[in-house]
Amino acid sequence: MIEVQQLTKRYGPTLAVDGLSFTVEPGRVTGFLGPNGAGKSTTMRTMIGLDRPTSGRVLIDGGPYARLRHPLRQVGALLEAGALHGGRTARAHLLGLARSNRIPVRRVDEVLDVVGLTGVADRRTQGFSLGMTQRLGVASALLGDPPVLLMDEPVNGLDPEGILWIRGLMKRLAAEGRTVFVSSHLMSEMALTAEHLIVIGRGRLLADTSVEQFVARNSRAYVLVRSPEPERMRAVLAEAGVHTDDGPDGTLEAVGASTETVGGLAARHGVTVYEISPRTASLEDAFMQLTATAADHRADQGADEGVRRP
């Protein structure tokens, strides 16, 4: 379990994390989301002692990271996968970590096999691709068979097969009862991987909830109605107390209604309809809605890349 208690971190006049508190429970994948500059990296670095908090604290299974005798056996972290000595082989890199944390040497070959690097174990890491480097970072995190895992952008550099692999790996680790905390900018991956979400903006907690509840609370669900008689359909829905908005191409959006309700009303009043389909927001839609005012930097969504407006 990870407990973040009133965590605050300042860099000079810049307040990176502002009184942040949340708990990461074992047995599920918890996603850590926030716009650029929200304080995610600072929070994760503080968890493993790379940054010291200005105030507040982080507890790993009841105690601070600094007091862990053999950190890699209790916390596995993938934060900066590229921080490697290029002259060392993948095996040598892992052997050094194992010996410094009293981890059985046999674990080196085990994790190399888990991440699919057995065939390149004796190659120097300076020749590794981004995906291979990422896999070695995952191997380092798994080396001590820790109960707590922190992963920052774990799919970075991975091909589709690798993304599917890391998704399954995180779910398996959580199913084993481990605490799995994952930061990512890829909403599609979080929607497929995480069960719970911690969302922050400008260093403050915005949401601490399940993925389903997060989407439901921060999005707009409606039933799309396509009809050659839109005004008549609108009147029928209004009479039944269903609010409608104008949709694209002359469609109607029946807000808060079910397809059964809309279809039943259309049939009862003899309104011709071509389509009645439920529409729900994605995790990305909900995230953008919640963090609309919490991003420090946001591009003009209407501008084409590389085109400067007059």
C-alpha positions, 0 to 999 in steps of 0.5 A: 500500500502507498499512502500519500499524506499532505504532500507538498513540494516546492522548487523555489517559488514554484509549487509543484505539489500542493497538499496532496493526499491519497492511498493506493490500494493493493490488488488493483491497477491504479492509474495516475493521471494529470495534465503536463505540469500537474505534479505527477513525476514529482509525486512519484519521485518523492515516493522513492526518495529521489525528491524530498518533500517540502512538507507531508510524507509518503509511506510505503507499507507503513514506513518511509522509503528511506528506511527500507533496508533493501529497497528493490525487494519492497518497491520496484520502480520504472521512472527513468528507464533510459538511465543506464550505463551504455557500456554494460550489458543488460545482464551486468546491469541487473546483476549489479542491482541484484548484488547491491540489494541481496537479491538471488542471482537466479532472478536476473535470468528469470526477469530477463525471460519475463520481459523477453530480453534473454536473447540480448542479455549479453549485448551492451545497452548502448545499442538498445532500441527505446522499446528494449530499454523500456523492457530492461527498465521493467526487468529492473522493477521486477527484479526484487519480486516487490509487493509495490510497483511504480511505473511511469509511462510503461508503454513508452517505445513499445510496439503493439505486441509490447503494449499488449504484453505490459498491459497483461503484466500489470493486471497479473501483478495486481491480481497477485495482490501487489500494489500497482501504480501507473502514470500514463498520458495514454487514456486508451491504455488506462481505460483498458488497464486501470481499475482505479484512478488518481487524477491531479491538476496543478499539484492538487487532487481532482479525483480518486475513484473507479474508472467507471465512476470517473467517466460517469461523473465527468462526461455526458451520456445521451442517445443519438436519434436520426430521424426524417422528422426531427422536430416532431421527434423533439416534441415527442421527447419534450412532452415526455420530459426528455431534453434534446440537443442538436447533434451533427447532420440534423440528428438529435441528442436525447440527454439522460434517456435510454434507448428503450425510452426513446424507441418506445416513444417513437413507436407510440407516436408513429415517428419514423427513426433511422437510428437510435444508439446510446453514446457514452464518453471515453475516458479521454473525454472525461479527463479533458472535461475535468482538467479543462482548467487545470492544464498549464499548457494547452494548444488551440484545438482548432488550429492545424499543426504547423499553421499560424493563424493571422 
